[in-house]
Amino acid sequence: MSACIFCKIVKKELPSSIIAEDENVLAFMDIMPARKGHILVMPKRHAETMLDVSEEDLAASMRMVKRVSVALQEAVHPPGFSVVQLNGEASGQTVFHIHFHIIPRKTGDGIAMKWSHETYLAGEMEHYRVKIAEALKAQSKTR
């Protein structure tokens, strides 16, 4: 993806402040942080969303998320942190290369991670459960 800004960072065509890197994953400072210390972790191989990324790259990314989160906690000592991953424009994704945000948090920091709650009508939860379970069974048959 030649137009992908994160692919350009991987190729070192754009500067970045790298925290950690291995053969599959890159972790770097977010240049527009929600809070100071905000870090991005992404697989080097391009995939737009969770639906597109390989299980290998996803697992490698999550291992890096864990390592970087531990380092953030040890170095900066935030009272908390959020790990956020968005899929698709409707979720708020703006860079279409899968990535994980690690954001240091403190009480009252103004970052809203709350959502409203819906209520299922009678039988509606079971309807969703059955449809999702059937999709999972179909997935396992194709593997």
N, C-alpha and C positions, 0 to 999 in steps of 0.2 A: 504494500500500500504506500505508494510514493507520496501521497498527500497527507498521510497520517502523521501528526506532529509527534506522537510517541514513537513511531517507527523511526523518525528522523533522530530522535534522542537516542534510541538504541544504536543506530548507525553512527552516532557521534557527529551528525551533521548539524545538530543544534546543541548548545551548551546545556548542561544540567549539573546540579550539585548532588553527585552520587553518594549514597550512604553505603550501599552494598550491591554486589553484582556476582552472579555466577553464570554458568553457560546458558541457563534458561530464563533467568529472572533479573530484573533491575529494580532497585529501590532508590528513590531520590527525593529531595526536598520539593514540596509544592511551591511554585513561585507566586501563587496567589492563595496563601494559607488561610484556612478558616480560623486557625490559632497558630501562634508561633510554635514550630516543631512539627507541623503537618507534613506527613510523608506519604508518597505514592509508591505502591508496589505493583509491578505488572510483569506478565510474561513477555519475553522478547519477541516471540513469534506472534504475529498479528492475529487477533481474533476480536470481533466487535463486542460480544457479550458472553455471558455465562453459557448461553446456548451454543456458541461457536468454539469455545476454547477446548482443547484436548484435555482429557483427564490427567495426563502427565503434566502438562503446563499448569493446570489448576492446582494440582497437589504441590508442585514445586513453588508456586506462588504462595500458597497457604503456609508452607514451611518458612518462607522468607517473611511473611506477615508475622508469624510467631516470633522469629528471631529479632526482627526489627522492633516489635512491640516490647519485648523484654529489654532490649537496649534503650529504647525510649524511656521506659519506666525507671531503669537504673540511672540513666544520665540526667533526666529532667524532673523526675518524681512528680508527675501530674497526679492529682487525686483520682483521676480516671482517664479513660481514653475510649474512643469509638472507632470501630472498624466498619467502614461503609463501602458497599459495592453497588453500583446502579446499572440497570439494564434497560436500554431504550430511552428515547427522548421523553416519553411520558413519566419515567422515573426520575428525570433530572439529569441523565447522562448527557454530557456535552462533548466529550472526547470519545470517539467510537473505537476505542482500543481498550479491552477489558483491563480494569485496574482497581486497586483497593486503596482507600484512603485510611490512614491511621492518624487520628486527630486527638491530640492531648485535650483533656476536658477538665473543667472545674465547675463547681456548682454555680449557677447563675451566669454562665459565660455567654448567654444569648444565642447559643446554637440550638435551634428547635429540632428535636428528634422525636417529637410526639405526633401521634396521628389520632384521628377520630376513629370511633369503633362503629361497625355496622352490626346489625342483628339479623340472624338467619330467621326466615319464616319457617313454619313447621315443615319438616322433611327436607329443607334446602341444604343443610349441612351434609346430610347423608347423600344427597344427589351429587354434591361436589366431591365427597369422599370416594364414591363409587367411580365417578369419571376419572379422577386422578389415579386411583388404584388400577383401573383398567389400562390407563396409559402406561403406567409403570410396568405392568405385566407384559404389554406389547413390546416395550423397550427390551425387557430381558429376553424375549424370544428372538429378537434380532441380533443379539450379541453372540 
